[in-house]
Amino acid sequence: MQPPRRAPWRRGDGLGRYARRDDGGISLPDGGSTATIESKTNFFAGVPKGDTAHAVCMPLHRGRTTIVLETRITRGDGKLAAIVTQTQLIFDNNDTNE
């Protein structure tokens, strides 16, 4: 197993760990799932090694088949580190209409 890849400035692991839940914690029907169809990240500041990154995810749009989420990531001192905008396709795996 290789160690996590780090950005050239050696601060954190490129904030790659923010994506632990691809669905942003949204409420899905039983058996439902999502897939990312678009993702954009703007980085503003590094998170120093040993600091804690905090993420807050807000839905910008919730439709029948897609949801758009914005996640703001801040450092321990409150400075904005990144904004991630993702569009998720929503699947209802229980849907019998094909």
KOLLUMPA-593135 format. One line per field, with one value per residue (C-alpha): x, y, z; residue number from 0; residue in three letters. Coordinates in Angstrom, 2 decimals, decimal comma, padded with zeros to 5 digits. Layout:
<pts>
X = [X | ...];
Y = [Y | ...];
Z = [Z | ...];
pos = [NUM | ...];
code = [ALA | ...];
</pts>
This chain:
<pts>
X = [000,00 | 001,36 | 001,19 | -001,41 | -000,31 | 000,40 | 000,20 | 003,59 | 003,31 | 002,95 | -000,21 | -002,68 | -003,52 | -005,01 | -008,29 | -009,08 | -010,58 | -013,55 | -015,26 | -015,96 | -019,69 | -020,30 | -023,99 | -023,38 | -025,46 | -028,71 | -031,80 | -032,32 | -035,12 | -034,36 | -032,12 | -031,36 | -027,89 | -026,10 | -023,36 | -021,28 | -021,79 | -019,89 | -017,47 | -015,59 | -013,19 | -011,73 | -008,79 | -008,12 | -005,75 | -003,89 | -004,76 | -001,57 | -000,47 | -002,04 | -004,91 | -008,51 | -010,57 | -014,29 | -016,84 | -020,40 | -022,52 | -025,63 | -027,97 | -028,31 | -030,90 | -032,90 | -034,75 | -036,36 | -033,25 | -030,38 | -029,11 | -026,47 | -024,43 | -021,96 | -019,42 | -017,42 | -014,21 | -012,59 | -009,45 | -009,33 | -008,78 | -011,98 | -010,21 | -011,87 | -009,74 | -011,95 | -015,40 | -016,61 | -019,68 | -021,01 | -023,94 | -025,25 | -027,53 | -030,10 | -030,99 | -034,03 | -032,93 | -036,44 | -038,04 | -039,63 | -040,50 | -037,78];
Y = [000,00 | 003,40 | 006,48 | 009,10 | 011,44 | 014,97 | 018,28 | 019,80 | 022,26 | 019,25 | 020,42 | 017,63 | 015,09 | 017,46 | 017,50 | 014,24 | 012,75 | 015,12 | 012,78 | 010,02 | 010,23 | 010,73 | 011,45 | 014,40 | 012,68 | 013,27 | 011,24 | 008,55 | 006,01 | 002,51 | 000,89 | 004,27 | 005,34 | 008,21 | 008,70 | 011,84 | 013,29 | 016,55 | 017,79 | 021,07 | 022,07 | 025,51 | 025,51 | 028,72 | 027,73 | 024,65 | 022,85 | 022,59 | 019,15 | 018,41 | 020,87 | 019,72 | 020,43 | 021,03 | 020,42 | 021,73 | 020,46 | 022,29 | 021,24 | 023,96 | 022,04 | 018,87 | 017,53 | 014,20 | 012,74 | 015,06 | 016,99 | 019,73 | 020,01 | 022,63 | 021,70 | 024,44 | 023,23 | 025,40 | 025,09 | 025,05 | 028,85 | 029,33 | 030,29 | 028,93 | 026,15 | 024,93 | 024,92 | 021,77 | 021,75 | 018,37 | 017,21 | 013,77 | 011,53 | 009,87 | 006,22 | 004,52 | 000,90 | -000,22 | 001,42 | -001,33 | 000,95 | 000,43];
Z = [000,00 | -000,98 | 001,28 | 000,30 | -002,48 | -001,35 | -003,13 | -004,05 | -001,16 | 001,24 | 002,99 | 003,68 | 001,01 | -001,55 | 000,40 | -001,35 | 001,76 | 001,72 | -000,73 | 001,78 | 001,03 | -002,64 | -002,05 | 000,29 | 002,96 | 001,06 | 001,88 | -000,75 | -001,16 | 000,11 | -002,46 | -004,05 | -005,13 | -006,85 | -009,41 | -009,89 | -013,36 | -012,79 | -010,12 | -009,80 | -007,04 | -006,39 | -003,95 | -002,01 | 000,79 | 001,96 | 005,18 | 007,24 | 008,39 | 011,76 | 011,21 | 010,81 | 007,71 | 008,27 | 005,49 | 005,22 | 002,33 | 001,11 | -001,71 | -004,37 | -006,41 | -005,76 | -008,76 | -009,58 | -011,23 | -010,24 | -007,25 | -007,17 | -003,98 | -002,79 | -000,13 | 001,61 | 003,26 | 005,92 | 008,01 | 011,80 | 011,80 | 009,76 | 006,50 | 003,37 | 001,89 | -000,99 | -002,55 | -004,28 | -006,54 | -007,65 | -009,75 | -008,80 | -010,84 | -008,57 | -009,21 | -007,70 | -007,90 | -006,91 | -009,98 | -012,06 | -015,00 | -017,59];
pos = [0 | 1 | 2 | 3 | 4 | 5 | 6 | 7 | 8 | 9 | 10 | 11 | 12 | 13 | 14 | 15 | 16 | 17 | 18 | 19 | 20 | 21 | 22 | 23 | 24 | 25 | 26 | 27 | 28 | 29 | 30 | 31 | 32 | 33 | 34 | 35 | 36 | 37 | 38 | 39 | 40 | 41 | 42 | 43 | 44 | 45 | 46 | 47 | 48 | 49 | 50 | 51 | 52 | 53 | 54 | 55 | 56 | 57 | 58 | 59 | 60 | 61 | 62 | 63 | 64 | 65 | 66 | 67 | 68 | 69 | 70 | 71 | 72 | 73 | 74 | 75 | 76 | 77 | 78 | 79 | 80 | 81 | 82 | 83 | 84 | 85 | 86 | 87 | 88 | 89 | 90 | 91 | 92 | 93 | 94 | 95 | 96 | 97];
code = [MET | GLN | PRO | PRO | ARG | ARG | ALA | PRO | TRP | ARG | ARG | GLY | ASP | GLY | LEU | GLY | ARG | TYR | ALA | ARG | ARG | ASP | ASP | GLY | GLY | ILE | SER | LEU | PRO | ASP | GLY | GLY | SER | THR | ALA | THR | ILE | GLU | SER | LYS | THR | ASN | PHE | PHE | ALA | GLY | VAL | PRO | LYS | GLY | ASP | THR | ALA | HIS | ALA | VAL | CYS | MET | PRO | LEU | HIS | ARG | GLY | ARG | THR | THR | ILE | VAL | LEU | GLU | THR | ARG | ILE | THR | ARG | GLY | ASP | GLY | LYS | LEU | ALA | ALA | ILE | VAL | THR | GLN | THR | GLN | LEU | ILE | PHE | ASP | ASN | ASN | ASP | THR | ASN | GLU];
</pts>
